[in-house]
Amino acid sequence: MSLGLRAWAGLVFILAASGCSDPAPPPISFDEYTKQVADAECTFAVRCSGTPDFATCKATTYQLDSDLTRAAYVHDGRLDFDPAQAQKCIDFWETTNCDGEFGIDVSAWHRACDGAVIGHAPTNGDCIIGDECPEGDRCVHLNCQDRCCLGVCMQSGKSPVGGNCNNASCVDGAYCSSGTCLPRAPERGATCHHPSECAYPLICELDSPGSAGTCQPRAEEGESCDAGLSYHPCAHNIDYCDPTSNTCVRRAAVGEACDPTAFEGCVWYAYCDAGTCKAEPVEGEACAPTSGPGTVCQGAYLACTNGVCVAPPDPMVCE
């Protein structure tokens, strides 16, 4: 073995013995974070039947004033950016799996994504977007119809366990019962009396109205369910409770047959029209300003204006 080869082999041995490995990747930048989290959200939407495909999701996702303002404030230092928390948010969207009524554990979403951007305004301080406010506060704009308004950071008013909830929501892990925030039951089989009494993803299965029930998992596809409940009884939001069979079944795709009496029978971006699932209108297509099947534009950004689905205006930075 040559001297050079022996030296190289010795170096490899030393590195291996010392536990050295490839260097950690550099922290994610804010711009890369916004791109990756948007892609992960669209991948989730496709996975959970919220949009027909990735391209459609991207085409129907628009930047808003708050998005552009947030980016500007991060770049000029008015907002801090936490790369580690941002990665947790990306990981959340990449791994969440369509569970429950909305497809996500909302409390887990807040834990993963809140704090990726950090503001410096105090409670009761001035703000333009909510990211400027302390965690748990919101930016309230009073009596302003302009696109960019100066607001005030106000506490969300969430009541703790044992607190009054007549005019406020409860903190995560609690629900409102007769005006008081009570803790949700986390265990399967725990006694319950209220649909919201069990911790996610469990639901309270009541034998009859007014009777006691137990916290149980939501029904999987093919399992029995109660279509008369006021909440989503199926384990995944890609399924719905068929009112005819009282069984959790997969939502019908666009072009497939559907039951006009089953409100949730079609995938999330479609509606049942004369027994067939049809896609909701997209930008430039006809819509109606009143609520009802086929009147709501596809996605969360389009508005029905003068009978046509219209995209939001080009975004601007609010100063």
N, C-alpha and C positions, 0 to 999 in steps of 0.2 A: 504494500500500500504506500503510495507517495505521501510526502509530508503534507502537501495541500489536502489530499483526501483524508488523511488521518486527522488533520486539524478540523476539517468540516464535520467529520463523524464525531469528534469530541464535542464540538459545539452543539450538535444535535442531541447528544447524550446529556449535556449540561442543561439544555433548555427543557428536555423531557423530564429530567430529574427535578428541576426546579418548579415544574408545573406550569411553565409558560405556554401560552396558547395564542391564537390569533387575537389581535387587539380588538377591543370592543368597538362596535360601529359608532360613528359620531352621533351626538344627539340630533334628533330630527329638528328641522327648521320649521318656523311657523307656516311658511308657504307650502312646504312639502306636507305638513300636517293637514292643512285645509284640503289639499288635493286628495290625500290618502283617506281621510275620514269621509269625504264626499263619495269617493269610489266605494268605500266599505259600506256606506249607507245604501247606495244603489244596488250593490251585490246582495245586501240583506233584503231590500225591497223585491228583487227578482226571486230570491229564495223563498220569500213568504207571500208570493202572489200579489204584491202591491203594485207591480208594474209589469208590462209584458216582457221587457228585456232591458239589458243594461243601457243600450243606446237610447231607448225611449226615456228611461229614467234621467239620463244625463241631459237629454234634449228638453225635458220638462222641469229641470231644476235650474232656477234662475238666481243670480246674485241680487241681493237686496241692499238697500242703503246701509243697513246694520252690518252686513258682511264686509262691505268696502270700508266702512268706518272703523270696524274692529281691526282690520288689517293695517290701516293707516296709523291707528293708535298704538299697535304693537311695534310697528317699525319706527315710530318717533319716540317711543319710550313712555307714552302715557298709560300703556297697559303692559304688564309683565307676561311672559310666556313660560310655561313649565313644560319642557319636552317630555319628562317622565310621565306626567299626568296626561299629556296629549297622546302618548303611546298607549296608555291604558284605555283611552277613549277609542282609538283605532282598533285595539284588540277586542274591545267589547262588541263593536259592530261586526267584526269579522267572525265572532264566535257565537253570538246570540242566535237562538234557533226557533223563532216563530212561536214561542210558548205564550199561552194565555190569550186574552182578548185582543191586546195590541201587539202581540208578537215579541214584546220585551218585558223585562222586569224593570219598571220605571225607577224604583229605588236604586237598583244596581246601575242603571244608566246615569243617574245623578252622581253616584259615587265615582263612576269611571270618568265622566266627562266634565263635571263641575270642577273648576280650578285649573283647567288647562290654560285659561287666560285669567289674569288677576288684575283687578282694578285698585285704585288708590283713594277713591272718594269715600268719605265717611257716611254713616247713616244720617239722613237729612241734608246731605251735601248735594251739589249740582251734578247732573249727569245728562248724557245724551243717549247712551245705550246701556243696557243692563250690566254689561261686563265691567263697567266702571265701579259698580256698587259692591259692598261687602257681600260675602257668601250668605245667601238667605234673603238678601234684600232684592228689590226690584226697582227699576227706574220708572217712575210714574209721571206721565205727561198729562197735565190738566188743561182742559179748554184750549187745545191746540190742534188745528187741522192741517198744519203744514207737514211736509215730509221730514224736516229736521226741527226738532223742538227741544228746548232746554227743560229737563225734568228734575225730579228730586228722588234721591235714594230713600226708599221707605221699606221698613221691615215687612216681611211677607205676612206676619201676623199668625204664623202657624202655632197652634196651641200644643203644649206638651201633654204627656199622659196625665190625666187628672184635671186638665184645664178645660175651660169653657170653649165650645165649638159652635155656638149658636150663630156667630157671625165671623167665623174663621175656620180654616181647614186644620187638620191635625198633622203633627209631625210624621215622618216616615215610620212605619211600624205600628201606627195607631189608627183607629177609626172613630167616627163620631156616633155616639149612641145617646139619645135623649139629652143632647146638649153637653155631653162630657166626652173627652177623648179617652178611649180605653185601649189597652195593648191588644194587638192581634195575637191569636193563638198560633204558635209556630209548629205544633206537633200534629201529625196525622192521628185522627181518632179523638182529638180534644172536643169537648162539648161546646156547641155554639148555638146561637139563636138568631144571628144576623148574617146576611150574605157577605158582608165585608169583614166579618169577625176573624177570619182565618188569614194567616200570613201567606203571601205569594209563594208558590203557585196553587196552594190549596183553596178550596171553596167550601162553603158551609152547605152540606146536603141536609135539607129539612124534610122530615117525613110528611109534614103538612104545615100550612101557614099557622104561625103562632106556637108551634111545637119546638122542642129542642132537637138539634141535629148534631152531626159530627163533622169535623174538618176532614175532607177527603180530596185526593187528587182529581183533577178534571178528567173527563172521559177521553180515552184515546179513540182514534178512528176505528169504527166498527162496534164500539161499545155503546150501551144505552145512555140516553141523556133525556133531559126534560126541556122541551122546546118552549114551554110556557114560562121559564125563568126570566127574570129581568136582567140577567147577566149572562155572559158567554160561558156555557157549560163544558165546552170541548177543550182539550188540552192544548191544541194548536190553532192559531188563527187562520190557517189554510183550510181548516175544517169548519163545518157549521152543523147545528143540530137540526136534522131534517124533521119538520113537524109531522110528516106522515108516518115515518117509522120510529120517531124518537130515538134516532141513532146518529152518532157523529159521522158525517161523510165528507168527502173532499169537495170543495167548492168547484162548480163547473167553470170551464174555461170559455173564452169568447168563441161563439159559434156552437157551443154545446147546448143541449136541452136544459131547461130550468123550470122550476115550479114558481109561477107568478105570486103565489101566496107565501113563499119563503123569502123573506126580506134579504137574508144573507146568502142566498143560494149560489151566487156568482162570485168569481174572484173579485178582489177589492177594487179593481179599476174598471169593473163592468157592472151592468144592471140587467135585469130580466125583462125582456120586451116580447110580449106575445109568445112566451114559452122558449125563447132563445136568448142566451147571454150576448149582449152587445157592449162594445167598449164605450166608455164615457168619452165625450168630445174633447179634442185637444185644441191647441192654439189655431185660431182661424175657423174652427167649426162652430155650427149653430148650437146654442144652449138656451135655457130659459132662466129668467132671474128668480124664479120661485123654486123651492126645494121639491124634490121628487125624483123618481128614477129617470136617468138620462139627462137631467138638467144641470148636474154638477160637473164642472170641468175636471179633467184628469189631472191629478197631482195637487199639491198644496199651494201652488203659486198663481195659477191662472184665475182670472176673474171673469164672470159672465157680464159683459158690458154691451148694452144694446143688442142683446140676443146673440153675441159672438164671444167665444173664449179669447180673452186678450191677456197677453203677457204683461208683467209689471214693467214700469218705465225703467230705462237704463239707470243703474245705480249711481249714487253720488256720495262723496264723503261729507258727513255732517260735522261742522265745526261749531 
